[in-house]
Amino acid sequence: MDTTGSMAADDGGRLGGRAWGMLLVLCGALFLDALDVSMKGVALPSIGADLGMSTRSLQWVVSGYVLGFGGFLLLGGRAADLLGRRRMFVLSLAAFLVASAVGGIAANGEVLIASRFLTGVSAAFSAPAGLSIITTSFAEGPARNKALSVYSATGASGFALGLVVGGLFTELSWRWVFFAPVLMAVATLLGALWLVPRTVRPEGPRQGFDVAGAISATAAMLLLVFTLVEAPQAGWGSARTVGSLVATGLLLAVFALIERRAPAPLVRLGLLRSGPVIRANLGAMALLGSWVSCLFILTLYMQQVRGWSPLETGLAVAPSGLLVALLAPRIGAPLVGRFGAFPVTLAGLAAAALAYALLLPLGPDSAYAPAMLPTFLLVGVAFSFAYGPLNIAATNGVPAEEQGVAGGLVNTSFQLGPALVLAVVTAVDDAAAGPGTAPSDLLDGLHAALVVPLVAALIGMAAIALGGLGRSRSPRRPAHGSDSRTRQSVPAP
């Protein structure tokens, strides 16, 4: 387990040169993950045509990544806590580099899907490691809030830019959407070796690794994500889907029983009973789940109903990410410092709900500026307000030795949200779409599906509001034995 580093920051949260260098590397890894995901999305039609992949197998280029990422996040978070955050961050970046290169040279769909699964697994180890490096290197308060605001803005910018860059690369060859991240991963890896400081382990006996808990939790997450991805095709009421959900519940029950008895649990159950942690994770599911599902609908609308190219689609969506890049670093930390993480998150989710509501009258010939641009701008505002504060709320008050797990939990929620909401969107779209392939038939399904992200955002608002809007913290470990270790926060000079 790492102890926290010492990053220079003054009383107002202004970061020193060393702190900015490390933060730049961590943001680079998050930017790379976000860019990688969105670039693959716009390249799917070209990939399918070149490799002869059916629509059902093609969706696993995306779903394979989701399965690896969502399934291994808890394990990745605990591995960062116990085996070293810098070590796991560097190793996972190296694994990402190799997996992406394999995808670029893949000669068939099977190899491509396998590479995407391994890329997702590598991200499942790098994401909580990177987040926990930030939360253990900057003290709670202005410095950490600023670092997380910049970190969050980077992820959103990468996702939006990836839609545009992916369209450009796809015009050359879809293989460039795999090779370009390799070059970025090399640069980020070298930066990590240079700028992310080594940390020392605390004195005393090392905690053991909860193997049984890791196996049961990973199996449960893998099965849950797989079930959510496959449910629209298999049917929500099918024996396969119901049986998988029951099996997931049993695995989670086994996991809880193991954690109650384990001397060094993978996830302390008290963390899962924390009201602020639960609310932050529900908010994370709602925020990203509603947006990813809405973007899925709008992509179908722009390309199938309006006939826009992948590049035109990416440019249309780009204002949302650009607005986050401009606003989040400037407003996120000050607003959290003044009002608290949950009130700011609630405002962000309200902006998201309004954004999706504005899309409900969308027609077959709606002009971009009045019909879609306000939604993209409001989504940019929503993520500027909510994404960073959700990361802050999910990790505030959590002991340093559990920051990797807390980061894994919130990243799991950010991943499960899109899987769940997108599965519902797909089911609604299939049920409501007309019998033909004419734009009017497609639009019937899309109109009905647009209600789903709106409802998801409203549910997230309710989860935040009903729990209260105070600045409550996650409870710390009981002050006895090895649990009495307090966070070694970064002092201001």
C-alpha positions in Angstrom: 0.0 0.0 0.0 1.3 3.5 -0.8 1.6 6.4 1.4 0.7 9.7 -0.1 3.2 11.8 -1.8 3.8 15.5 -1.1 2.6 17.8 -3.8 3.1 21.5 -3.3 0.0 23.7 -3.0 -0.7 26.9 -1.2 -3.7 27.8 0.9 -5.7 28.8 -2.1 -5.2 25.5 -3.8 -2.6 26.8 -6.4 -0.4 23.9 -7.5 3.4 23.9 -7.8 5.4 22.9 -10.8 6.0 19.3 -9.7 2.3 18.9 -8.9 1.3 20.2 -12.4 3.8 17.8 -14.0 2.3 14.7 -12.3 -1.2 15.9 -12.9 -0.4 16.4 -16.6 0.6 12.7 -16.9 -2.4 11.4 -15.1 -4.7 13.6 -17.2 -2.9 12.3 -20.3 -3.8 8.7 -19.4 -7.5 9.6 -18.8 -7.6 11.6 -22.0 -6.2 8.6 -23.8 -8.8 6.3 -22.4 -11.7 8.7 -23.3 -10.2 9.4 -26.8 -9.8 5.6 -27.4 -13.4 4.8 -26.6 -15.0 7.6 -28.7 -12.7 7.0 -31.7 -13.7 3.4 -31.9 -17.4 4.3 -32.0 -17.3 6.4 -35.2 -15.1 3.8 -36.9 -17.4 0.8 -36.4 -19.1 0.8 -39.9 -15.7 0.8 -41.6 -14.4 -1.9 -39.3 -17.4 -4.1 -40.0 -17.1 -3.6 -43.8 -13.4 -4.4 -43.8 -13.4 -7.5 -41.5 -16.8 -8.8 -42.6 -18.3 -8.5 -39.1 -22.1 -8.6 -38.6 -23.9 -6.0 -36.6 -24.2 -8.3 -33.6 -20.5 -9.1 -33.6 -19.5 -5.5 -34.3 -21.2 -4.3 -31.1 -18.7 -6.4 -29.2 -15.9 -4.1 -30.3 -17.5 -1.7 -27.9 -19.0 -4.2 -25.5 -15.8 -6.2 -25.1 -14.1 -3.1 -23.7 -17.0 -2.4 -21.4 -16.9 -6.0 -20.2 -13.2 -5.8 -19.4 -13.4 -2.4 -17.8 -16.5 -2.8 -15.7 -15.6 -6.4 -14.7 -12.2 -5.7 -13.3 -12.5 -2.2 -11.8 -12.9 -3.3 -8.2 -10.0 -5.6 -8.5 -8.0 -2.8 -10.1 -8.7 -0.4 -7.4 -7.7 -2.8 -4.6 -4.6 -3.8 -6.5 -3.5 -0.1 -6.6 -4.0 0.1 -2.8 -2.0 -3.0 -2.0 0.5 -3.4 -4.8 1.4 0.2 -5.4 -0.5 2.9 -7.3 2.5 4.1 -9.5 3.4 0.4 -10.3 -0.2 -0.5 -11.4 -0.5 2.8 -13.3 2.7 2.1 -15.3 2.0 -1.6 -15.9 -1.6 -0.9 -17.1 -0.4 1.7 -19.5 2.1 -0.8 -21.0 -0.7 -3.3 -21.3 -2.9 -0.8 -23.0 -0.2 0.0 -25.5 0.2 -3.7 -26.5 -3.5 -4.4 -26.6 -4.2 -1.4 -28.8 -1.4 -2.4 -31.2 -2.8 -5.9 -31.5 -6.2 -4.4 -32.4 -4.6 -2.3 -35.1 -3.1 -5.3 -36.9 -6.1 -7.6 -36.3 -7.0 -9.7 -39.4 -10.4 -10.9 -38.1 -13.1 -9.9 -35.7 -12.2 -12.4 -33.0 -8.7 -10.9 -32.5 -10.1 -7.4 -32.6 -12.7 -8.1 -29.9 -10.1 -9.9 -27.7 -7.9 -6.8 -28.0 -10.7 -4.6 -26.9 -11.4 -6.8 -23.9 -7.8 -6.6 -22.8 -7.8 -2.8 -23.4 -10.7 -2.6 -21.1 -9.0 -4.6 -18.4 -5.9 -2.4 -18.6 -8.1 0.7 -18.2 -9.7 -1.0 -15.2 -6.3 -0.9 -13.5 -5.1 2.5 -14.7 -8.3 4.5 -14.0 -8.5 3.8 -10.2 -4.8 4.0 -9.9 -4.6 7.4 -11.5 -7.6 8.7 -9.5 -6.2 7.4 -6.2 -2.8 9.0 -7.0 -4.5 12.3 -7.2 -6.6 11.8 -4.1 -3.7 10.7 -1.9 -1.3 13.3 -3.3 -3.5 16.4 -2.7 -5.1 17.2 0.6 -8.9 17.4 0.8 -10.0 20.9 0.0 -9.0 23.5 -2.6 -5.9 21.6 -3.9 -7.6 18.3 -4.5 -10.8 19.9 -5.8 -8.8 21.8 -8.4 -6.8 18.8 -9.4 -10.0 16.7 -9.8 -11.7 19.5 -11.8 -8.8 19.6 -14.3 -8.7 15.8 -14.4 -12.4 15.5 -15.1 -12.3 18.2 -17.8 -9.6 16.3 -19.5 -11.7 13.1 -19.7 -14.7 14.9 -21.2 -12.5 16.8 -23.7 -10.9 13.5 -24.8 -14.3 11.9 -25.4 -15.5 14.8 -27.5 -12.3 15.2 -29.5 -12.2 11.5 -30.2 -15.4 11.8 -32.1 -13.8 14.3 -34.5 -10.3 12.7 -34.6 -11.9 9.3 -35.1 -13.8 10.5 -38.1 -10.6 12.0 -39.6 -8.6 8.8 -39.0 -11.3 6.6 -40.4 -11.2 8.5 -43.6 -7.6 7.2 -43.9 -8.0 3.8 -42.4 -9.9 2.5 -39.4 -6.6 0.9 -38.2 -5.3 4.4 -37.3 -7.9 4.7 -34.5 -5.9 1.8 -32.9 -2.4 2.9 -33.9 -2.7 6.6 -32.9 -3.4 5.7 -29.2 -0.3 3.5 -29.2 1.9 6.6 -29.9 0.1 8.6 -27.2 0.4 5.7 -24.8 4.2 5.6 -25.3 4.5 9.3 -24.5 2.3 9.0 -21.4 4.2 6.0 -20.2 7.5 7.8 -20.5 6.0 10.8 -18.7 4.7 8.5 -15.9 8.2 7.0 -15.3 9.6 10.4 -15.1 7.0 12.6 -13.3 4.9 10.3 -11.1 7.0 9.9 -7.9 7.8 6.6 -6.3 6.0 6.1 -3.0 7.1 4.2 0.1 5.2 1.6 1.9 4.2 2.2 5.5 6.0 0.4 8.3 4.3 -2.7 9.8 3.0 -5.9 8.4 1.6 -5.9 4.9 -2.1 -6.6 4.4 -3.0 -9.9 2.6 -4.8 -10.0 -0.7 -8.4 -11.1 -0.5 -8.3 -13.7 -3.3 -11.8 -15.1 -2.7 -13.3 -11.7 -2.6 -11.5 -10.7 -5.8 -12.7 -13.7 -7.6 -16.3 -13.4 -6.5 -16.5 -9.6 -7.1 -14.9 -9.9 -10.6 -17.1 -12.7 -11.6 -20.2 -10.8 -10.4 -19.2 -7.7 -12.3 -18.3 -9.6 -15.5 -21.6 -11.4 -15.4 -23.6 -8.3 -14.7 -22.0 -6.2 -17.5 -22.4 -9.1 -19.9 -26.1 -9.6 -19.0 -26.8 -5.9 -19.5 -25.1 -5.8 -22.8 -26.8 -8.9 -24.1 -30.3 -8.3 -22.6 -31.7 -6.3 -25.5 -30.9 -9.2 -27.9 -31.8 -12.0 -25.6 -34.9 -10.3 -24.2 -35.3 -8.9 -20.7 -37.8 -11.5 -19.7 -35.9 -14.5 -21.2 -34.7 -17.3 -19.1 -31.1 -16.4 -20.0 -31.4 -12.8 -18.8 -33.3 -13.7 -15.7 -31.0 -16.6 -14.8 -27.9 -14.4 -15.3 -29.3 -11.7 -13.0 -30.1 -14.2 -10.4 -26.6 -15.7 -10.7 -25.2 -12.2 -10.4 -27.2 -11.6 -7.2 -25.9 -14.9 -5.7 -22.3 -14.0 -6.6 -22.7 -10.6 -4.9 -24.2 -12.3 -1.8 -21.2 -14.7 -1.7 -18.9 -11.7 -2.1 -20.6 -9.9 0.8 -20.3 -13.0 3.0 -16.6 -13.3 2.2 -16.0 -9.6 2.9 -17.6 -9.8 6.3 -15.2 -12.6 7.4 -12.0 -11.6 5.5 -9.2 -10.1 7.7 -8.2 -7.8 4.9 -11.3 -7.5 2.6 -11.2 -6.4 -1.0 -13.9 -3.8 -0.2 -14.8 -2.8 3.4 -18.6 -3.2 3.6 -18.8 -0.1 5.7 -17.7 1.9 2.6 -20.7 0.4 0.7 -23.0 1.5 3.5 -21.8 5.1 3.4 -24.6 7.5 2.4 -22.4 10.0 0.6 -20.6 7.2 -1.3 -23.8 5.6 -2.4 -25.3 8.9 -3.6 -22.1 9.8 -5.4 -22.1 6.4 -7.2 -25.8 6.7 -8.1 -25.2 10.2 -9.4 -22.2 8.8 -11.5 -24.4 6.1 -13.0 -27.1 8.7 -13.9 -24.8 11.3 -15.3 -22.8 9.2 -17.7 -25.5 6.7 -18.4 -28.0 9.3 -19.5 -25.4 11.1 -21.8 -23.9 8.0 -23.4 -27.4 6.7 -24.2 -28.5 10.1 -25.5 -25.4 10.2 -27.7 -26.2 6.8 -29.0 -29.7 8.0 -30.1 -28.4 11.2 -31.6 -25.7 9.3 -33.6 -28.4 7.1 -35.1 -30.5 10.2 -35.8 -27.7 12.2 -37.4 -26.3 9.3 -39.5 -29.4 7.2 -40.4 -32.1 9.8 -40.4 -30.2 12.9 -41.6 -27.4 11.1 -43.6 -24.5 12.9 -41.9 -21.0 11.4 -42.1 -19.0 10.3 -39.0 -16.9 13.4 -39.2 -20.0 15.7 -39.4 -21.5 13.8 -36.4 -18.3 14.3 -34.4 -18.1 18.0 -35.2 -21.8 18.4 -34.2 -21.1 16.9 -30.7 -17.7 18.6 -30.2 -19.1 21.8 -28.5 -20.1 19.8 -25.4 -16.5 18.6 -24.8 -15.0 21.9 -25.6 -17.3 23.7 -23.1 -16.2 21.2 -20.4 -12.6 21.8 -21.2 -13.1 25.6 -20.8 -15.5 25.6 -17.8 -14.7 22.6 -15.5 -11.2 23.7 -14.4 -12.4 27.2 -13.7 -15.7 26.7 -12.0 -15.7 23.1 -10.5 -13.3 23.6 -7.6 -14.6 27.1 -6.5 -18.2 26.0 -6.6 -17.5 22.8 -4.6 -15.5 24.9 -2.1 -18.4 27.3 -1.6 -21.5 25.1 -1.9 -20.3 21.5 -1.4 -20.1 18.6 -3.9 -23.7 17.5 -3.8 -25.5 20.8 -4.5 -23.2 21.4 -7.4 -23.8 17.9 -8.7 -27.6 18.4 -8.5 -27.3 21.6 -10.6 -25.3 19.6 -13.2 -27.9 16.8 -13.4 -30.6 19.4 -13.7 -28.8 20.9 -16.7 -28.6 17.4 -18.2 -32.3 16.7 -17.7 -33.1 20.0 -19.4 -30.8 19.2 -22.3 -32.5 15.9 -22.9 -36.0 17.4 -22.6 -35.1 19.9 -25.3 -34.6 17.0 -27.8 -38.1 15.5 -27.4 -39.6 17.6 -30.3 -36.7 16.6 -32.7 -38.0 16.2 -36.2 -36.7 14.7 -39.5 -35.5 18.1 -40.7 -34.7 20.0 -37.5 -32.0 22.5 -37.9 -28.8 21.9 -35.9 -28.5 25.3 -34.2 -31.9 25.6 -32.6 -32.7 21.9 -32.2 -29.4 20.2 -31.1 -26.8 22.8 -30.2 -28.5 23.9 -27.0 -28.5 20.3 -25.8 -24.8 19.9 -26.5 -24.0 23.2 -24.7 -26.2 22.2 -21.7 -24.5 18.8 -21.5 -21.2 20.7 -21.4 -22.5 22.7 -18.5 -23.8 19.5 -16.8 -20.4 17.8 -16.9 -18.6 20.9 -15.9 -20.8 21.0 -12.8 -21.2 17.4 -12.0 -18.4 15.1 -13.2 -15.6 16.5 -11.0 -17.8 17.0 -7.9 -19.0 13.3 -8.2 -15.4 12.2 -8.0 -14.8 14.5 -5.1 -17.8 13.2 -3.2 -17.0 9.6 -3.9 -13.5 9.9 -2.4 -13.8 12.6 0.3 -13.4 11.3 3.9 -12.2 7.9 2.6 -9.0 6.7 4.3 -5.8 6.8 2.2 -5.5 3.0 2.2 -9.0 2.7 0.6 -8.7 5.5 -2.0 -8.0 2.9 -4.8 -11.2 1.0 -3.9 -13.2 4.2 -3.7 -11.8 5.2 -7.2 -12.7 1.7 -8.5 -16.2 2.0 -7.1 -17.0 5.3 -8.7 -15.4 4.2 -12.0 -17.5 1.1 -11.9 -20.6 3.2 -11.5 -19.5 5.4 -14.4 -19.2 2.2 -16.5 -22.4 0.4 -15.3 -24.6 3.5 -15.8 -24.1 3.5 -19.6 -24.4 -0.3 -19.9 -27.7 -0.2 -18.0 -29.3 2.9 -19.5 -28.1 2.0 -23.0 -29.7 -1.5 -22.7 -33.0 0.1 -21.8 -32.7 2.6 -24.6 -32.1 -0.2 -27.1 -35.1 -2.1 -25.9 -37.4 0.9 -26.1 -36.1 1.8 -29.5 -36.7 -1.7 -30.8 -40.2 -1.8 -29.4 -41.3 1.7 -30.6 -39.6 1.8 -34.1 -41.8 1.5 -37.1 -41.8 -1.6 -39.3 -39.7 -0.1 -42.1 -36.4 1.6 -42.6 -37.7 5.0 -43.7 -36.6 8.0 -41.6 -40.2 8.3 -40.2 -40.1 4.7 -38.9 -36.6 5.2 -37.4 -37.7 8.4 -35.8 -40.6 6.8 -34.0 -38.2 4.6 -32.1 -35.7 7.4 -31.4 -38.4 9.7 -30.0 -39.5 7.0 -27.5 -35.9 6.2 -26.6 -35.1 9.9 -25.9 -37.3 9.7 -22.8 -35.0 7.2 -21.2 -31.9 9.5 -20.7 -34.3 12.2 -19.4 -35.7 9.7 -16.8 -32.2 8.6 -15.9 -31.1 12.1 -15.2 -34.2 12.8 -13.0 -33.5 9.6 -11.0 -30.0 10.8 -10.4 -31.3 14.2 -9.2 -33.7 12.4 -6.8 -30.9 10.2 -5.4 -28.8 13.3 -4.7 -31.6 15.5 -3.4 -33.4 12.9 -1.2 -30.2 12.2 0.6 -29.7 15.8 1.7 -27.4 18.4 0.2 -25.0 18.9 3.1 -21.3 18.5 3.0 -21.3 15.1 4.7 -18.3 12.9 4.4 -17.8 9.2 4.1 -17.2 7.6 7.5 -13.6 6.7 8.2 -12.5 3.4 9.6 -13.0 2.7 13.3 -10.1 4.1 15.3 -8.6 0.8 16.4 -5.9 -1.5 15.3 -4.6 -1.1 11.8 -7.7 0.9 10.9 -6.7 3.8 13.1 -4.3 5.1 10.5 -5.3 8.6 9.4 -4.9 10.0 6.0 -1.5 11.5 5.4 -2.8 14.6 3.7 -0.5 16.9 1.7 0.3 19.9 3.8 0.3 23.4 2.3 3.7 25.0 2.5 
